[in-house]
Amino acid sequence: MNRNRSIKVGMVVSMLSLFSLASNADEPRSMLDGDVEAAEASVVEMVTNSSGEVVQIRVEGCETCSSERYLPSRELSVSLSGQPVPAGRLVGLSGLSGTLTLNANSGMVQRVDFWRERGGVRVDQ
């Protein structure tokens, strides 16, 4: 009887641990957590392959960047003034200024937020 109870308690603890890990993975990260860094660049160029996938991100005019070229993470998200940008619209944004969010451990880009001037480029064009 005691052995069955130990197994049940162990299973419950294991399941709670898994739920905790899953919920932490979905939490938004903050610069204060120390695992992401932000860098502002005057020029951000999205390099794509023939399938339209981003394979490299080049930057110019970035004082805090450790490199002029970065690899994108698998979960790369791109926005223009806070609005999500569909993959098919990325080419038109290359060359604009933007903020990169980098994974501090891997050095890969997790997010690019392009800036636009008032009356400038629109996401839905």
N, C-alpha and C positions, 0 to 999 in steps of 0.2 A: 504494500500500500504506500509506504514512504517513498519507494523508488518511483512509482507512477506520479506521485505528487511532485517530486523533484524534476522529473522530465517535463511535466506541464508548466511548472514555474520557469524552467529554463527556456521553453518554447515561447512563453509570453515575453520574457525579458529579451529574447532574440528578436521577436517581432517588433517590440517597442523600439529597439535599437535601429532596426531597418527603417521604420517609419520616421524616426528622428533624422536619420541620414538623408532620406528622401526629401523631407520638408526643408532641411538646411540647404540642399542643392538648389531649390527653387527660390530661395531668398535673394533679393537684390543685393549686390555687393556695394560696398562703399569704399572710397579712397581711404577712409579711416581704418578699414579692416587690414590694410597693408598688402593685399594681394593684387591690387590693380593700381595703375598709374595713368595719369592723363598727360597728354602732350599736345600743344597747339602748333600747327604748321601753316605757313602761308600758302603752300601748294600741296595738295594731296592727290595723288594719281592712283587710280584703281587699275591694275593690270589684270586682264582677263584672258582666259584661254579660248579656244575656238567654240567651246560650249557655253561661253558667257560666265563661267565661274571665276571668281576672284582668286588669283594665284599669288599675287604679290601686291603690296601697297608701298608706293614710293612717296617720300616726303622731301620738301625743300623749305628752307626758312624756319627750321624747328630748333630752337635753342636748347631744349631739354631732351631731345631725341638722342639715343645712343647709336643710332644707325640711320642711313638714308633709305633703307629697304627693310620691310617687315613681311612676315608671313601672316596670313589671316587665320584665325581660329575657325574650327568647323561651325561654330555658332555665330559667326560674324553677322552683326546687324549694322545696317547703314540707314542714316536718316538725314534729312535736309531740314534744318531749323526745327528739329524735333519731330518731324513727320516721317514715318517709315517710307523707305524708297524701295520699290519693286526691283528685282534683279535686272530686268530688261532696261531700266533707266539709269544704271550706274555709269555707263560710258559718258553720258552727257554731263556728269558731275565732276569728272576728272579735271584737275587743274584749279578747282576752287579751294578756298581756305577751309580748314576743319580741325576738329579735335579728335585725337585718337585715344581710345581707352585700351591700355595694354595690360596683359597678364604679367605681373611682376616676376613670376617664376619662369614662365616659358618665353616671355618676350613677344608673344603673338598678339596680334590686334584682335580685340573682342568686339569693338564698336568703333564706327566712324560717324561723326556728326558733322556734316558739311554746313557751312554758314552761307547765308545769302543776304544780299543787300535788299532793302525794300524795293519792290517792283522787279526783282531779279528772277532767277530760274525758279520754276514751279515743279513740284513733284509730279503733278498730273498731266504735264505737257507731253 
